[in-house]
Amino acid sequence: MANLSTKDYLVNGYLPTIGIECHVQFNTKTKLFTGVLNDAKDALPNSLIGPLCVGLPGTLPVLNEAAVEKAIRAGIALNAKIAEFTKFDRKHYFYPDLPLGYQISQFDKPIVLDGEIPIVVNGQKTSVRIERAHLEADAGKLTHPVGKDYSLIDYNRAGTPLLEIVSRPDMHSAAEAKAYAQELYLRMLYAGVSDCDLFHGNIRFDVNVSVSKDPATLGTRTETKNLNSFRNVERAVAFEIERQIDQIEKGQVIVQETRGWDDTKQKTFSQRSKENAHDYRYMPDPDIPPLEIDRKLVEEIAKNMPAGPSEIRQVLSGAGLNHDTIETILDYPEAAKYLLQVADQHDQKTLNTIANWITGEILRLVKENRFDFARLGDSAQNLVKLASMYDASQLSSTAAKELIEPIINDNQDPQSLAEARNLLQVSDESELILAVEQVIAENPKAVADAQADPKAIGFLVGQVMKATGGKANPKVVSDILREHI
């Protein structure tokens, strides 16, 4: 809890404590224990199912090797230990989305252990420990039509490889919970283990919240399940903290339970009592042999891991980019990858110029569906050339931005494009002196104002720019004006 003490987290004398369970759907081609296709994003309900998905008798699970490798990648991204021995268990509960009557999961021998990830909240650095991460087969999806007396179930999701990442209760504010959820998202995205599509539930968060007046003793926790946005993680935690404190102050008892989040009402609601581990009657799955994980495999995967958020932050901050710019870039892996190449091959000035365009003009085009960051590499050299022209004052800021779209969409040469559009700046003093002298002659009062107050020279610079059709280099113009007045 670096830089903060317990008292900094107190809310009306109570210490909130938050732990998060994050469920990450792996983007493998097939499901965890059967050869059925895994990507159900655009599939019709119940069109991607097999005998195991719906619990038909006599079907046996066969472990997907690719899912195990992705779990190892995820563990490395969490700065965690990869178990040398792991096994699968049956977690028993009876619900319509689980036709087997149990979920194939991991209990006492998970594949990932003891991780830790740093987060930053309001400029304060801290970290959240990862207790474990275990592989399991996802359940189906229940929907409850409004106003109807029945529910619908889609088993397309049943059997999807899922990694459940369990944090320790190291967070003590809604802002920390949100920051942790965002960092998990980025680490899984950059590790390439999941599409991390929040809308389609590729990554989901369950938040455990308790409050206590005694920092040494945890209060009774509630679990709010299936949050699919960072904003909802923050709001659900904040609501639960306030609700629990209010109940305790009224002399009521906090019930250990599972709750849901009503996005319309912006409040949690009770769903069912919360089970403990013994209620699930865990037992080793007799149909799946235990696994021994080769250290050489782990080392090989680690060696081939792409740059993650921490490494990218280090490179970009070292080049002078500010925190907000870097965090915006991290939301777009293709843009971050491109900037790492720029940082490796070009100077800091070029990197800063392109980074500012990416988070400004180019991001605007992306949001307007006029460009896709995946295409940045197609115009890599010409975008660098444009930055060099701008940094050398051959183009004004406005002119450079005008050229960005045709360059990134059509990969046009910036020099030829600037010449064709008559956008190149005039920096030759001999060409600008006549225009400066004419403006001085025509604006004696403005000259007197500039002599009395150097800041007033801006008006004269503007007049020269107007006289030259906007092609003059304003810095050169300003220097010439100061020499003449």
Helices and strands as residue ranges (DSSP letters): G 6-8, E 15-25, H 65-77, E 81-82, E 85-86, E 89-92, E 102-105, E 112-121, E 124-137, E 141-143, E 152-154, G 155-157, E 161-167, H 174-191, E 203-212, E 222-227, H 230-249, E 257-262, E 267-273, G 277-280, E 283-284, E 291-292, H 295-303, H 309-318, H 323-330, H 333-345, H 348-357, I 358-362, H 363-367, G 373-379, H 380-391, H 397-410, H 414-420, H 429-442, H 444-452, G 454-456, H 457-467, H 474-484
